Amino acid sequence: MASSSPSTTMLKPLITICGTTGVGKSKLAIDLAVHLAKKQFGPQGWRGARVINADSMQVYKGLDVITNKVPVAEMEGVDHLLMGFKYPGEQYIVGEWVEDSLKLIHEMHQKKEIPIVVGGTSYWIQHLIFPNRLSKTTEAPQSSDSPWDPELQAAIGALPENLRSIFENLPKEPPSAKIEPDAAFQLHALLLLLDPPVGQRWHWKDTRKVLHSLSIIRSARRRASDIIAEQAADAGPSSQPRFRTLCFWLFAESSYLEPRLDARVDQMIDLGLLDEIKELRRIAELPEHAASSESGDSHNDYTLGIYQAIGYKEFHNYLSNPTDRAFNEAVERMKISTRQYAKKQISWIRNKLMPAVKDANSKEETVSLYLLDAAKVDERWADRVRAPAIEVTEKLLDGEPLPEPRSLSDVAAGLLNVSEKSSNPLDVLQARQKTQCDICTIQDDRPFMVETGPEWERHIHSRAHKRMSARLKRIQSGQQPYPRSQRETDNDTPS
């Protein structure tokens, strides 16, 4: 059992709820808030709670279906903050959300209320819990009066004339890799020469990240990788969390989750998803939001703000040419994207959040992570999710020893074994570098890039890679190559 030491009792409480879409995160937040309003808890008299949204899509006004907001009728009078307050088209980044959340949490603690932070953007939650882990390179570039780093200055001086001209006149908006591939590739080539570790981190098609890194270099007059290394040294081996944190991870095995996610997509369509996507398209075409190529054709950056919402990209072709076949394909793509996103959410929790929690608890337990089995949310919600969450929450607020997290269920026992992964920002940067697959690269200025590690292993054993390898061997032997499939040409996407 985990007990509270004198130093941890000085930290004020925070409850966070994370997990994939479709596991009942908002429902648990409301259940806990309603329960906490019934009486006072602990010697400090905690009573009541409010919910802070930690879903990067739900910060936007309207668009309740595509962003999966909890209906007001189901909130049971519980306040939901930082939800539906940004206009579609506005940008709202993690640093802004953390700052806004900290202000609200301070206000709640002053009133002896418990803040409950809930959402699927675990990246946001992690940076709220742990200070000094938010990379300064994610913030807006600030001009510096400091002298240029000598090595960087030498690297700039050695640039080819065309790349030096690009660096001195960086574009205000990132070029589209699809529409302007030459410009995208040149930006990435420039970053590789000036800051190789960061250049190797980003795919050449990820022009927004590439341009942002170059803007950091020009504004700070230092390499972005040097800033990250300095930040890692300042943070130290383990960051003390801001709060005595109770983190509930709602989890469902894929055999239970995926049918639920597919059904949710069908329900979203019935509730008016297509009308919301049409409205988003209208907003994207407004002059202040549209990005236009030299030909005058508008195109959207699906990596920005609300345009990342699953469904917007997937239904683009159907709304441009509505046919039954296009509709069915769009529905299937949306279901696939939803399942893939759920896997990414789980991967982040296991590979980023859990190691950070283990790191923070190296001396004493300050963050308690509990996995709740949300496989059968309809039949077993009360005993597998609500009851254990309430029990652990009451024990935390009353200062009682907490149960061993792996004791809650067989699923928890299996998934809460933390592998040895570093949460150091510099280690993460180095671990997520991209490498070029020479076999799958058709043009030198359009390299096929894959992240090192598991993604690379999956790629070299993939059907597409093996087909390209066979194609190359046929070319080398003087035989007619097999034609490339559309799937192979579409697979070269940034991550």
VODREN-983977 format. One record per residue (C-alpha): residue number from 1; x, y, z; residue in three letters; chain. Coordinates in steps of 0.2 Angstrom, whole numbers, padded with zeros to 4 digits, m for minus. Layout:
! residues N
 pos    xx    yy    zz code unit
 NUM     X     Y     Z  Ala    A
...
! end
This chain:
! residues 495
 pos    xx    yy    zz code unit
   1  0000  0000  0000  Met    A
   2  0005  0018 m0003  Ala    A
   3  0005  0030  0011  Ser    A
   4  0006  0049  0012  Ser    A
   5  0023  0056  0018  Ser    A
   6  0024  0074  0026  Pro    A
   7  0030  0081  0009  Ser    A
   8  0016  0073 m0001  Thr    A
   9  0003  0079  0011  Thr    A
  10  0009  0097  0007  Met    A
  11  0004  0095 m0011  Leu    A
  12 m0014  0099 m0015  Lys    A
  13 m0024  0086 m0023  Pro    A
  14 m0028  0084 m0042  Leu    A
  15 m0038  0070 m0051  Ile    A
  16 m0034  0066 m0069  Thr    A
  17 m0044  0054 m0080  Ile    A
  18 m0036  0048 m0096  Cys    A
  19 m0038  0035 m0109  Gly    A
  20 m0045  0032 m0127  Thr    A
  21 m0061  0038 m0134  Thr    A
  22 m0076  0028 m0130  Gly    A
  23 m0071  0022 m0112  Val    A
  24 m0082  0034 m0102  Gly    A
  25 m0069  0046 m0096  Lys    A
  26 m0082  0060 m0095  Ser    A
  27 m0095  0049 m0086  Lys    A
  28 m0082  0045 m0073  Leu    A
  29 m0077  0063 m0070  Ala    A
  30 m0096  0067 m0068  Ile    A
  31 m0098  0053 m0056  Asp    A
  32 m0084  0058 m0045  Leu    A
  33 m0089  0076 m0045  Ala    A
  34 m0107  0072 m0039  Val    A
  35 m0100  0061 m0026  His    A
  36 m0087  0074 m0019  Leu    A
  37 m0102  0086 m0018  Ala    A
  38 m0111  0075 m0005  Lys    A
  39 m0099  0079  0010  Lys    A
  40 m0082  0085  0016  Gln    A
  41 m0067  0074  0015  Phe    A
  42 m0051  0074  0025  Gly    A
  43 m0044  0086  0038  Pro    A
  44 m0044  0101  0026  Gln    A
  45 m0062  0099  0022  Gly    A
  46 m0062  0096  0003  Trp    A
  47 m0079  0097 m0004  Arg    A
  48 m0086  0098 m0022  Gly    A
  49 m0077  0097 m0039  Ala    A
  50 m0076  0105 m0056  Arg    A
  51 m0071  0097 m0072  Val    A
  52 m0057  0104 m0083  Ile    A
  53 m0057  0098 m0101  Asn    A
  54 m0041  0091 m0107  Ala    A
  55 m0047  0086 m0125  Asp    A
  56 m0038  0097 m0138  Ser    A
  57 m0053  0096 m0150  Met    A
  58 m0067  0100 m0137  Gln    A
  59 m0060  0117 m0133  Val    A
  60 m0069  0123 m0149  Tyr    A
  61 m0086  0131 m0149  Lys    A
  62 m0100  0121 m0157  Gly    A
  63 m0096  0106 m0167  Leu    A
  64 m0102  0095 m0153  Asp    A
  65 m0103  0079 m0163  Val    A
  66 m0087  0078 m0172  Ile    A
  67 m0078  0083 m0155  Thr    A
  68 m0088  0070 m0145  Asn    A
  69 m0092  0083 m0131  Lys    A
  70 m0103  0076 m0117  Val    A
  71 m0121  0083 m0119  Pro    A
  72 m0126  0096 m0106  Val    A
  73 m0140  0085 m0101  Ala    A
  74 m0128  0072 m0095  Glu    A
  75 m0117  0084 m0085  Met    A
  76 m0128  0083 m0070  Glu    A
  77 m0125  0101 m0066  Gly    A
  78 m0106  0099 m0065  Val    A
  79 m0096  0113 m0071  Asp    A
  80 m0085  0109 m0087  His    A
  81 m0071  0122 m0089  Leu    A
  82 m0060  0126 m0104  Leu    A
  83 m0073  0118 m0116  Met    A
  84 m0081  0126 m0131  Gly    A
  85 m0073  0143 m0129  Phe    A
  86 m0061  0144 m0144  Lys    A
  87 m0068  0148 m0162  Tyr    A
  88 m0064  0135 m0175  Pro    A
  89 m0049  0141 m0184  Gly    A
  90 m0040  0148 m0169  Glu    A
  91 m0025  0139 m0163  Gln    A
  92 m0023  0133 m0144  Tyr    A
  93 m0007  0125 m0139  Ile    A
  94 m0002  0115 m0124  Val    A
  95  0007  0129 m0116  Gly    A
  96 m0008  0140 m0116  Glu    A
  97 m0019  0126 m0110  Trp    A
  98 m0007  0122 m0095  Val    A
  99 m0007  0140 m0090  Glu    A
 100 m0026  0142 m0091  Asp    A
 101 m0028  0126 m0081  Ser    A
 102 m0016  0131 m0067  Leu    A
 103 m0026  0147 m0064  Lys    A
 104 m0042  0137 m0063  Leu    A
 105 m0034  0124 m0052  Ile    A
 106 m0028  0137 m0040  His    A
 107 m0045  0145 m0039  Glu    A
 108 m0053  0128 m0035  Met    A
 109 m0040  0124 m0021  His    A
 110 m0043  0141 m0013  Gln    A
 111 m0062  0136 m0012  Lys    A
 112 m0057  0118 m0006  Lys    A
 113 m0064  0111 m0022  Glu    A
 114 m0056  0096 m0031  Ile    A
 115 m0050  0099 m0049  Pro    A
 116 m0054  0084 m0060  Ile    A
 117 m0045  0085 m0077  Val    A
 118 m0052  0074 m0090  Val    A
 119 m0048  0071 m0108  Gly    A
 120 m0040  0060 m0122  Gly    A
 121 m0025  0072 m0125  Thr    A
 122 m0014  0064 m0112  Ser    A
 123  0001  0075 m0118  Tyr    A
 124 m0008  0090 m0111  Trp    A
 125 m0012  0081 m0094  Ile    A
 126  0007  0075 m0093  Gln    A
 127  0013  0093 m0095  His    A
 128  0001  0099 m0082  Leu    A
 129  0006  0086 m0069  Ile    A
 130  0025  0088 m0072  Phe    A
 131  0033  0106 m0073  Pro    A
 132  0048  0109 m0083  Asn    A
 133  0045  0096 m0096  Arg    A
 134  0036  0107 m0108  Leu    A
 135  0049  0110 m0122  Ser    A
 136  0053  0128 m0125  Lys    A
 137  0054  0124 m0143  Thr    A
 138  0035  0121 m0143  Thr    A
 139  0032  0139 m0138  Glu    A
 140  0031  0154 m0150  Ala    A
 141  0048  0160 m0156  Pro    A
 142  0054  0175 m0146  Gln    A
 143  0067  0187 m0153  Ser    A
 144  0084  0186 m0144  Ser    A
 145  0097  0200 m0142  Asp    A
 146  0110  0186 m0138  Ser    A
 147  0125  0184 m0149  Pro    A
 148  0124  0170 m0162  Trp    A
 149  0130  0153 m0156  Asp    A
 150  0147  0152 m0165  Pro    A
 151  0145  0134 m0172  Glu    A
 152  0128  0138 m0178  Leu    A
 153  0134  0154 m0186  Gln    A
 154  0148  0144 m0195  Ala    A
 155  0135  0132 m0201  Ala    A
 156  0124  0146 m0208  Ile    A
 157  0139  0153 m0217  Gly    A
 158  0143  0136 m0225  Ala    A
 159  0125  0135 m0232  Leu    A
 160  0123  0134 m0251  Pro    A
 161  0117  0151 m0257  Glu    A
 162  0099  0145 m0261  Asn    A
 163  0097  0138 m0243  Leu    A
 164  0104  0153 m0235  Arg    A
 165  0092  0164 m0244  Ser    A
 166  0078  0153 m0238  Ile    A
 167  0084  0154 m0220  Phe    A
 168  0085  0173 m0221  Glu    A
 169  0068  0174 m0228  Asn    A
 170  0058  0160 m0219  Leu    A
 171  0040  0159 m0225  Pro    A
 172  0026  0164 m0213  Lys    A
 173  0016  0149 m0217  Glu    A
 174  0022  0131 m0220  Pro    A
 175  0021  0125 m0238  Pro    A
 176  0010  0111 m0242  Ser    A
 177  0021  0095 m0245  Ala    A
 178  0008  0089 m0257  Lys    A
 179  0007  0105 m0267  Ile    A
 180  0024  0112 m0265  Glu    A
 181  0035  0097 m0262  Pro    A
 182  0051  0106 m0268  Asp    A
 183  0049  0120 m0255  Ala    A
 184  0045  0107 m0241  Ala    A
 185  0060  0097 m0245  Phe    A
 186  0072  0112 m0246  Gln    A
 187  0065  0117 m0229  Leu    A
 188  0069  0100 m0221  His    A
 189  0087  0100 m0230  Ala    A
 190  0090  0117 m0222  Leu    A
 191  0085  0111 m0205  Leu    A
 192  0096  0095 m0207  Leu    A
 193  0111  0106 m0210  Leu    A
 194  0108  0118 m0196  Leu    A
 195  0102  0106 m0182  Asp    A
 196  0104  0088 m0187  Pro    A
 197  0096  0080 m0171  Pro    A
 198  0080  0090 m0174  Val    A
 199  0080  0088 m0193  Gly    A
 200  0081  0069 m0191  Gln    A
 201  0066  0070 m0179  Arg    A
 202  0054  0077 m0191  Trp    A
 203  0048  0070 m0208  His    A
 204  0051  0081 m0222  Trp    A
 205  0033  0082 m0226  Lys    A
 206  0029  0089 m0208  Asp    A
 207  0032  0106 m0214  Thr    A
 208  0024  0115 m0199  Arg    A
 209  0036  0107 m0187  Lys    A
 210  0051  0109 m0198  Val    A
 211  0047  0128 m0201  Leu    A
 212  0044  0130 m0182  His    A
 213  0061  0123 m0178  Ser    A
 214  0069  0134 m0191  Leu    A
 215  0060  0149 m0183  Ser    A
 216  0066  0144 m0166  Ile    A
 217  0084  0144 m0173  Ile    A
 218  0083  0161 m0181  Arg    A
 219  0074  0169 m0166  Ser    A
 220  0084  0162 m0152  Ala    A
 221  0101  0161 m0162  Arg    A
 222  0104  0144 m0155  Arg    A
 223  0100  0126 m0161  Arg    A
 224  0083  0120 m0155  Ala    A
 225  0092  0104 m0149  Ser    A
 226  0104  0114 m0138  Asp    A
 227  0088  0122 m0130  Ile    A
 228  0081  0105 m0127  Ile    A
 229  0097  0098 m0120  Ala    A
 230  0098  0113 m0108  Glu    A
 231  0080  0110 m0103  Gln    A
 232  0083  0092 m0099  Ala    A
 233  0098  0097 m0088  Ala    A
 234  0088  0110 m0079  Asp    A
 235  0073  0097 m0076  Ala    A
 236  0085  0084 m0068  Gly    A
 237  0082  0066 m0067  Pro    A
 238  0065  0067 m0059  Ser    A
 239  0053  0082 m0059  Ser    A
 240  0043  0085 m0043  Gln    A
 241  0025  0085 m0049  Pro    A
 242  0014  0101 m0045  Arg    A
 243  0001  0091 m0036  Phe    A
 244 m0003  0075 m0026  Arg    A
 245 m0010  0067 m0041  Thr    A
 246 m0022  0053 m0043  Leu    A
 247 m0023  0047 m0061  Cys    A
 248 m0036  0036 m0067  Phe    A
 249 m0033  0027 m0084  Trp    A
 250 m0049  0019 m0091  Leu    A
 251 m0044  0005 m0102  Phe    A
 252 m0053 m0008 m0113  Ala    A
 253 m0046 m0022 m0123  Glu    A
 254 m0047 m0019 m0142  Ser    A
 255 m0060 m0034 m0144  Ser    A
 256 m0072 m0024 m0133  Tyr    A
 257 m0067 m0006 m0138  Leu    A
 258 m0066 m0007 m0157  Glu    A
 259 m0084 m0013 m0160  Pro    A
 260 m0089  0001 m0148  Arg    A
 261 m0079  0014 m0158  Leu    A
 262 m0087  0008 m0175  Asp    A
 263 m0104  0010 m0167  Ala    A
 264 m0100  0027 m0161  Arg    A
 265 m0095  0033 m0179  Val    A
 266 m0112  0027 m0185  Asp    A
 267 m0121  0036 m0171  Gln    A
 268 m0111  0052 m0175  Met    A
 269 m0117  0052 m0193  Ile    A
 270 m0135  0050 m0187  Asp    A
 271 m0133  0065 m0175  Leu    A
 272 m0127  0076 m0189  Gly    A
 273 m0109  0074 m0192  Leu    A
 274 m0109  0078 m0210  Leu    A
 275 m0118  0095 m0206  Asp    A
 276 m0103  0099 m0195  Glu    A
 277 m0090  0094 m0207  Ile    A
 278 m0099  0105 m0220  Lys    A
 279 m0098  0120 m0208  Glu    A
 280 m0080  0116 m0205  Leu    A
 281 m0076  0117 m0223  Arg    A
 282 m0085  0133 m0224  Arg    A
 283 m0074  0140 m0210  Ile    A
 284 m0058  0134 m0218  Ala    A
 285 m0063  0143 m0234  Glu    A
 286 m0064  0160 m0226  Leu    A
 287 m0050  0172 m0231  Pro    A
 288 m0043  0172 m0213  Glu    A
 289 m0042  0153 m0212  His    A
 290 m0039  0147 m0230  Ala    A
 291 m0021  0143 m0236  Ala    A
 292 m0020  0145 m0255  Ser    A
 293 m0008  0139 m0267  Ser    A
 294 m0001  0149 m0282  Glu    A
 295 m0015  0141 m0293  Ser    A
 296 m0028  0148 m0281  Gly    A
 297 m0034  0132 m0275  Asp    A
 298 m0038  0131 m0257  Ser    A
 299 m0031  0117 m0246  His    A
 300 m0032  0113 m0228  Asn    A
 301 m0018  0108 m0216  Asp    A
 302 m0026  0093 m0207  Tyr    A
 303 m0012  0095 m0193  Thr    A
 304 m0019  0112 m0186  Leu    A
 305 m0032  0115 m0173  Gly    A
 306 m0050  0109 m0176  Ile    A
 307 m0045  0102 m0193  Tyr    A
 308 m0037  0087 m0185  Gln    A
 309 m0054  0081 m0179  Ala    A
 310 m0057  0063 m0185  Ile    A
 311 m0070  0064 m0199  Gly    A
 312 m0065  0081 m0207  Tyr    A
 313 m0052  0074 m0218  Lys    A
 314 m0060  0057 m0220  Glu    A
 315 m0076  0064 m0228  Phe    A
 316 m0067  0077 m0239  His    A
 317 m0069  0067 m0255  Asn    A
 318 m0087  0062 m0252  Tyr    A
 319 m0092  0080 m0249  Leu    A
 320 m0083  0085 m0265  Ser    A
 321 m0091  0071 m0275  Asn    A
 322 m0106  0063 m0265  Pro    A
 323 m0109  0045 m0271  Thr    A
 324 m0114  0030 m0261  Asp    A
 325 m0097  0022 m0264  Arg    A
 326 m0088  0038 m0258  Ala    A
 327 m0099  0038 m0243  Phe    A
 328 m0095  0020 m0238  Asn    A
 329 m0077  0023 m0241  Glu    A
 330 m0077  0038 m0230  Ala    A
 331 m0086  0029 m0216  Val    A
 332 m0074  0015 m0216  Glu    A
 333 m0059  0027 m0216  Arg    A
 334 m0066  0036 m0201  Met    A
 335 m0068  0020 m0192  Lys    A
 336 m0050  0015 m0196  Ile    A
 337 m0044  0032 m0191  Ser    A
 338 m0053  0031 m0174  Thr    A
 339 m0046  0014 m0170  Arg    A
 340 m0028  0020 m0175  Gln    A
 341 m0030  0035 m0164  Tyr    A
 342 m0036  0025 m0149  Ala    A
 343 m0020  0014 m0151  Lys    A
 344 m0009  0030 m0151  Lys    A
 345 m0018  0036 m0136  Gln    A
 346 m0013  0020 m0127  Ile    A
 347  0004  0020 m0134  Ser    A
 348  0007  0038 m0126  Trp    A
 349  0001  0033 m0109  Ile    A
 350  0012  0017 m0109  Arg    A
 351  0027  0024 m0117  Asn    A
 352  0027  0042 m0110  Lys    A
 353  0015  0045 m0095  Leu    A
 354  0019  0029 m0086  Met    A
 355  0038  0031 m0087  Pro    A
 356  0036  0049 m0081  Ala    A
 357  0026  0043 m0066  Val    A
 358  0038  0030 m0062  Lys    A
 359  0052  0043 m0063  Asp    A
 360  0043  0055 m0052  Ala    A
 361  0039  0042 m0039  Asn    A
 362  0058  0036 m0037  Ser    A
 363  0059  0044 m0020  Lys    A
 364  0041  0044 m0014  Glu    A
 365  0024  0042 m0021  Glu    A
 366  0017  0058 m0027  Thr    A
 367  0008  0052 m0043  Val    A
 368 m0003  0037 m0041  Ser    A
 369 m0009  0029 m0057  Leu    A
 370 m0024  0017 m0057  Tyr    A
 371 m0030  0007 m0072  Leu    A
 372 m0049  0004 m0072  Leu    A
 373 m0056 m0010 m0082  Asp    A
 374 m0069 m0001 m0094  Ala    A
 375 m0071 m0016 m0106  Ala    A
 376 m0089 m0019 m0101  Lys    A
 377 m0095 m0001 m0098  Val    A
 378 m0113 m0005 m0098  Asp    A
 379 m0114 m0020 m0088  Glu    A
 380 m0099 m0018 m0076  Arg    A
 381 m0097  0001 m0074  Trp    A
 382 m0103  0002 m0056  Ala    A
 383 m0091 m0011 m0049  Asp    A
 384 m0076 m0010 m0061  Arg    A
 385 m0075  0008 m0063  Val    A
 386 m0086  0020 m0052  Arg    A
 387 m0084  0010 m0035  Ala    A
 388 m0065  0008 m0036  Pro    A
 389 m0062  0026 m0042  Ala    A
 390 m0073  0033 m0028  Ile    A
 391 m0064  0022 m0015  Glu    A
 392 m0046  0027 m0020  Val    A
 393 m0052  0045 m0021  Thr    A
 394 m0059  0045 m0003  Glu    A
 395 m0043  0037  0003  Lys    A
 396 m0032  0050 m0005  Leu    A
 397 m0042  0065  0002  Leu    A
 398 m0043  0057  0019  Asp    A
 399 m0025  0053  0020  Gly    A
 400 m0027  0034  0021  Glu    A
 401 m0015  0022  0013  Pro    A
 402 m0019  0018 m0005  Leu    A
 403 m0021  0001 m0013  Pro    A
 404 m0008 m0006 m0024  Glu    A
 405 m0013 m0001 m0042  Pro    A
 406 m0010 m0018 m0049  Arg    A
 407 m0022 m0026 m0036  Ser    A
 408 m0037 m0019 m0044  Leu    A
 409 m0039 m0031 m0058  Ser    A
 410 m0030 m0044 m0069  Asp    A
 411 m0029 m0031 m0083  Val    A
 412 m0021 m0018 m0071  Ala    A
 413 m0008 m0031 m0065  Ala    A
 414 m0004 m0035 m0083  Gly    A
 415 m0002 m0017 m0090  Leu    A
 416  0005 m0008 m0076  Leu    A
 417  0022 m0015 m0077  Asn    A
 418  0033 m0001 m0083  Val    A
 419  0047 m0004 m0095  Ser    A
 420  0063  0006 m0093  Glu    A
 421  0060  0021 m0104  Lys    A
 422  0067  0038 m0102  Ser    A
 423  0056  0053 m0100  Ser    A
 424  0071  0065 m0103  Asn    A
 425  0067  0076 m0118  Pro    A
 426  0084  0074 m0126  Leu    A
 427  0082  0055 m0125  Asp    A
 428  0065  0056 m0132  Val    A
 429  0071  0067 m0147  Leu    A
 430  0085  0055 m0151  Gln    A
 431  0073  0039 m0149  Ala    A
 432  0061  0046 m0162  Arg    A
 433  0072  0051 m0176  Gln    A
 434  0067  0047 m0194  Lys    A
 435  0078  0037 m0206  Thr    A
 436  0077  0035 m0225  Gln    A
 437  0072  0019 m0233  Cys    A
 438  0083  0018 m0248  Asp    A
 439  0073  0004 m0256  Ile    A
 440  0056  0013 m0255  Cys    A
 441  0063  0030 m0260  Thr    A
 442  0060  0033 m0278  Ile    A
 443  0066  0051 m0279  Gln    A
 444  0081  0058 m0269  Asp    A
 445  0071  0074 m0266  Asp    A
 446  0056  0064 m0260  Arg    A
 447  0063  0052 m0247  Pro    A
 448  0053  0039 m0240  Phe    A
 449  0056  0041 m0221  Met    A
 450  0051  0030 m0206  Val    A
 451  0054  0032 m0187  Glu    A
 452  0068  0022 m0180  Thr    A
 453  0064  0007 m0168  Gly    A
 454  0047 m0002 m0169  Pro    A
 455  0040  0008 m0184  Glu    A
 456  0056  0004 m0194  Trp    A
 457  0055 m0015 m0190  Glu    A
 458  0036 m0015 m0195  Arg    A
 459  0041 m0006 m0211  His    A
 460  0054 m0018 m0217  Ile    A
 461  0043 m0033 m0214  His    A
 462  0028 m0025 m0222  Ser    A
 463  0021 m0030 m0239  Arg    A
 464  0024 m0013 m0247  Ala    A
 465  0042 m0014 m0242  His    A
 466  0044 m0032 m0249  Lys    A
 467  0036 m0027 m0265  Arg    A
 468  0047 m0012 m0267  Met    A
 469  0062 m0023 m0264  Ser    A
 470  0056 m0036 m0277  Ala    A
 471  0053 m0021 m0289  Arg    A
 472  0071 m0015 m0286  Leu    A
 473  0078 m0032 m0289  Lys    A
 474  0069 m0033 m0306  Arg    A
 475  0075 m0016 m0311  Ile    A
 476  0093 m0021 m0307  Gln    A
 477  0092 m0037 m0317  Ser    A
 478  0085 m0028 m0332  Gly    A
 479  0067 m0035 m0330  Gln    A
 480  0051 m0024 m0331  Gln    A
 481  0047 m0018 m0314  Pro    A
 482  0030 m0021 m0306  Tyr    A
 483  0020 m0005 m0305  Pro    A
 484  0019  0004 m0288  Arg    A
 485  0002  0003 m0280  Ser    A
 486 m0008  0018 m0274  Gln    A
 487 m0007  0012 m0256  Arg    A
 488  0012  0012 m0257  Glu    A
 489  0012  0030 m0264  Thr    A
 490  0000  0035 m0250  Asp    A
 491  0010  0027 m0236  Asn    A
 492  0024  0040 m0235  Asp    A
 493  0016  0051 m0222  Thr    A
 494  0024  0060 m0208  Pro    A
 495  0022  0055 m0190  Ser    A
! end
